[in-house]
C-alpha cells in the first residue's frame, strides 16, 4: 500500500499538470537511505591526558548520542504528540498529507506539511549530517517543493521497512538541532537543564519537543515568551493525546521554563576550553593530527577519543612554577616551559605550559597563538644556541671538550662569503673575567661569546645550521627571521628582503650571529634538542599523542615521522658531560645554590643582547626541558628580575641563570622528590680533543 501511495504521489503531478519530477528526485536516495538505517551523525571528539581524564572537547555539533532505552517516556510522548501521533502506526509517510501537498503545490498554494517523524528525521539528517558543510545543498533540503517531499517520502518508506520505530525515534532525537551548536536531545538535556535524557520531566520534555519545530524562534534564552507559549502548546497536545491528565497539564503550564544559566551550558568546542595547563598541548595535538592526515572536519565530527601524552602532575607542577615566576597577566612578559621525555623510540611531550593561557582574552593574560610550540620567541634563545656550534665542531673533529678556544675580550670576525666591501662582525664578551684561551668545556659552562663565534667561523655555517636542524629545530629552521613562514608573494615587499623571504637555514649562512641565538625559536623544539642529546643522539618528533580511537573504540593509526640517529651516541654523551657543569660552576650555579639544587643535570643558559629574552635549556632524570622568558607585547623592553619578573630599565637586566632557570629548579625539585639521582653519561674519549 505504501509503495502504491508513493507511486500515486509521483504520478499525481503529471495528472494535474505539474510536470515530471523523476529527474528532481536524487539518484543518491538509496545510498542515503542505507546510511539512515545506521545513523552516524557528527559526534564530539574528546581529548584526554595520559590517564584518560578529559581535558577538552572538539566539535562542530555538540551531541551526546542516546539509545531508545535511555530516552524518558515523557520525552517520547511529548515529541510524538506534537509532531506525529500516528508515528507507531504509519509506514514512514502520511498518504493523506502527501496527496494534499501535491494538490496544493500544483495549484500554486504553499506546500503543505504533513511530514511524519520519519520524514523529519530524513530532512534533519540531510541538513545536519549529509549537507552540513554545503549551504546550497542545505537550502535544497529545506525548499518548499514537492520534489523534496517525494525524496523524503521515498527514503522514509525505505527506512520504515528496515528500522524499528523506537530506533527511528531515537535517531531523529539524536540528529535534530536545539539552537546554536547543541544537537540531539542528549546534549539538549545537559545544556538546557543540566540533566540526562532519561531524567527529563514532562515540563522539560515539552519545552525541548516544542523547540525542534524552530529552534531559533523557540529558544528559551533569547525568546522566552515564545518558548513558553510553544511549550504549553505541546502540553496541550499531550493532554489531547491522553499522555497526561488535564489537571497535570494545567499545573505543568504554570511552571517556569526551568532552564539553567543565561545560555545553553555547552562545553567549549576548541582547545581554548582546556584547563590552563593543558591548552597549548591540546592545540599542538590537534595540529599534529592534521599534519598526520586528519582533516579539521574529521577531528571536529569524528567522535574520536584522543589520548595525549600530557602528564597531569608534571603539567600542573611546571604551570605553578612559571606562574610564580611571571604572573599570567604580567604586562609584556611571557614565560614558556616545555617538558619532553627522552627515549630512543619516541619523545613524548609531558607538558607544554606558559604563564599565558590559551584563549582569546588578552586582558586575562590569554593568547590565541601557540607560544610554546611555535617559533614565538622572536628574540631568540641566546647562548643556548652554542650547543649547536659545539656539536658541529665535535662532529667535524674541529674541537673536543678539552680543546682550547681563542678568547680575547673582543674580536671582529670576517663573515663567510665576504668580499672587499664586507664589514667584519664585532663581538665582545660580557665581562673581562674569562680566560684566554678557554676550553670548550669551560666555555659551555661560562658562555663567552668571542670563543664560540670564533669556533663557528672555523667550523662553517652550513654544518652548524644543519646540526641545529638535526638536533631538533626542524620547524624553527624552516621559518624566516621573523618566526613565520617565508614570504614569497611578489606583491608583498617583504618578499624581496632575505630576512623575510628566506628560511633561517638559508638566511644565516653568512651570519655569524647564529651561535649567539638572536633568531626566532620554538620553546618546544629547544626542549626536544635536550631530549635528542639525552636519547643518545636519537632525534624523534616531539609527540603529543598516545592513542586515537574512533567512536566505536577501535584504534585509529596516526602517521608520524620515524626517529633518526642524528649524531653518534658518544658525541651526545660527551656533549651532555660538557653541559653538566652549568648548574654547579656555570651561569646558573648561583640560582641552583639558592634553590638548594643538588641533582646531576645538563643545562645551558641564554641571554639576548638587550635582555629581551632569556632561556634555560637542559634536562634531568627523564625530563628534557626548556624554560624561556621573553618580551611578548607590542612594546618590548628589557626584562628585569624581581618578584615578579617584569619589563623595565634595570641596567644589567635579566639573565638565563637568574630568571629562566629558577622555574626549572622549582618544578624539578618537586617532581624529583624522593627519586634516586640519574647520573650524567661519561664522555667518550673520542670527543675530548680535536683530531
C-alpha positions, 0 to 999 in steps of 0.5 A: 500500500505504501509503495502504491501511495508513493507511486500515486504521489509521483504520478499525481503531478503529471495528472494535474499538470505539474510536470515530471519530477523523476529527474528532481528526485536524487539518484543518491536516495538509496545510498542515503537511505542505507546510511539512515538505517545506521545513523552516524551523525557528527559526534564530539571528539574528546581529548584526554591526558595520559590517564584518560581524564578529559581535558577538552572537547572538539566539535562542530555539533555538540551531541551526546548520542542516546539509545531508545532505552535511555530516552524518558517516556515523557520525552517520547510522548511529548515529541510524538504528540506534537509532531506525529501521533500516528508515528507507531502506526504509519509506514514512514509517510502520511498518504493523506498529507502527501496527496494534499501537498501535491494538490496544493503545490500544483495549484500554486498554494504553499506546500503543505506539511504533513511530514511524519517523524520519519520524514523529519528525521530524513530532512534533519539528517540531510541538513545536519549530517549529509549537507552540513558543510554545503549551504546550497545543498542545505537550502535544497533540503529545506525548499518548499517543493514537492520534489523534496517531499517525494525524496523524503517520502521515498527514503522514509518508506525505505527506512520504515521497512528496515528500522524499528520505530523506537530506533527511528525515534531515537535517531531523529532525537539524536540528529535534530538541532536545539539552537546554536551548536547543541544537537540531539536531545542528549546534549539538549538535556545537559545544556538546557537543564543540566540533566540526562535524557532519561531524567527529563520531566514532562515540563522539560520534555515539552519545552525541548519537543516544542523547540525542534519545530524552530529552534531559533524562534523557540529558544528559551534564552533569547525568546522566552515568551515564545518558548513558553507559549510553544511549550504549553502548546505541546502540553496541550497536545499531550493532554489531547493525546491522553499522555497526561491528565488535564489537571497535570497539564494545567499545573505543568503550564504554570511552571517556569521554563526551568532552564539553567544559566543565561545560555545553553551550558555547552562545553567549549568546542576548541582547545581554548576550553582546556584547563590552563595547563593543558591548552597549548598541548591540546592545540599542538595535538590537534595540529599534529593530527592534521599534519598526520592526515586528519582533516579539521572536519574529521577531528571536529565530527569524528567522535574520536577519543584522543589520548595525549601524552600530557602528564597531569602532575608534571603539567600542573607542577611546571604551570605553578612554577612559571606562574610564580615566576611571571604572573599570567597577566604580567604586562609584556612578559611571557614565560614558556616551559616545555617538558619532553621525555627522552627515549630512543623510540619516541619523545613524548611531550609531558607538558607544554605550559606558559604563564599565558593561557590559551584563549582569546582574552588578552586582558586575562593574560590569554593568547590565541597563538601557540607560544610554546610550540611555535617559533614565538620567541622572536628574540631568540634563545641566546647562548643556548644556541652554542650547543649547536656550534659545539656539536658541529665542531665535535662532529667535524673533529674541529674541537673536543671538550678539552680543546682550547678556544681563542678568547680575547675580550673582543674580536671582529670576525670576517663573515663567510662569503665576504668580499672587499666591501664586507664589514667584519662582525664585532663581538665582545664578551660580557665581562673581562673575567674569562680566560684566554684561551678557554676550553670548550668545556669551560666555555659551555659552562661560562658562555663567552661569546668571542670563543664560540663565534670564533669556533663557528667561523672555523667550523662553517655555517652550513654544518652548524645550521644543519646540526641545529636542524638535526638536533631538533629545530626542524620547524624553527629552521624552516621559518624566516627571521621573523618566526613565520613562514617565508614570504614569497608573494611578489606583491608583498615587499617583504618578499624581496628582503632575505630576512623575510623571504628566506628560511633561517637555514638559508638566511644565516649562512653568512651570519655569524650571529647564529651561535649567539641565538638572536633568531626566532625559536620554538620553546618546544623544539629547544626542549626536544634538542635536550631530549635528542642529546639525552636519547643518545643522539636519537632525534624523534618528533616531539609527540603529543599523542598516545592513542586515537580511537574512533567512536566505536573504540577501535584504534585509529593509526596516526602517521608520524615521522620515524626517529633518526640517529642524528649524531653518534651516541658518544658525541651526545654523551660527551656533549651532555658531560660538557653541559653538566657543569652549568648548574654547579660552576656555570651561569646558573650555579648561583640560582641552583645554590639558592634553590638548594639544587643538588641533582646531576643535570645538563643545562645551558643558559641564554641571554639576548643582547638587550635582555629581551629574552632569556632561556634555560635549556637542559634536562634531568632524570627523564625530563628534557626541558626548556624554560624561556622568558621573553618580551611578548607585547607590542612594546618590548623592553628589557626584562628585569628580575624581581618578584615578579619578573617584569619589563623595565630599565634595570641596567644589567637586566635579566639573565638565563641563570637568574630568571629562566632557570629558577622555574626549572629548579622549582618544578624539578625539585618537586617532581624529583622528590624522593627519586634516586639521582640519574647520573650524567653519561661519561664522555667518550674519549673520542670527543675530548680533543680535536683530531 
